[in-house]
Amino acid sequence: MLVTPVASASTSLQQEQQEAQQQNRQNLISDQDEKFYELVSQEVSTTQEGNDTVRTISDYQVDQALKEAYGYTDSQLADMGQQSPNGMLLRKAGSTKIVFHGAKKNGNFDLYLSASMLNKIKKAGIGVGISIIAAVTGAFPGVGVAVSWAIKKTISTMIVNGGSKFKAGRILYSRNFQWAGWRYQ
């Protein structure tokens, strides 16, 4: 009868150690994500066009942040982009932007994601995409939730349909913080 409690205690200790290791990994990822968010936030530019507020970051600026925060190399970043059979990059310099129509609090915005950016998000993970979107939107409450859902839907649809890389950018629409559709750029 004494053997069972000892085995349970040993199993419990192993589970606690595994949970601690997993928490340490999550903290490391969180630190990298936070650094990435800060780097991207510093590079976002904001302009006013009539009643619209436009926040933009270039793919190049995101690439530099990915290198610094996560240690990606140029060849890894190139692998995330679109390549022709001879290895040359097919894409032009792109950018990711969000256009708020009227007051941000109304939740009417268009999110422009380049094909290169979508491929980076697909390869590096949704967390990277959410960090980019949070930085571009200025971490405005409500926008991140609406947009993260739209990005997950777009990328998961691409995976389900068997595509390997995005060949065109997307414009994701939100009206009143509700998913309102998308179209190709």
Secondary structure, 3 states (H helix, E strand, C coil): CCHHHHHHHHHHHHHHHHHHHHHHHHHHHHHHHHHHHHHHHHHCEEEEECCEEEEEEEHHHHHHHHHHHHCCCHHHHHHHCCECCCCCECCCCCEEEEEEECCHHHCCEEEEECHHHHHHHHHHCHHHHHHHHHHHHCCCCCHHHHHHHHHHHHHHHHHHCCCCCCCCCEEEEEECCEEEEEEEC
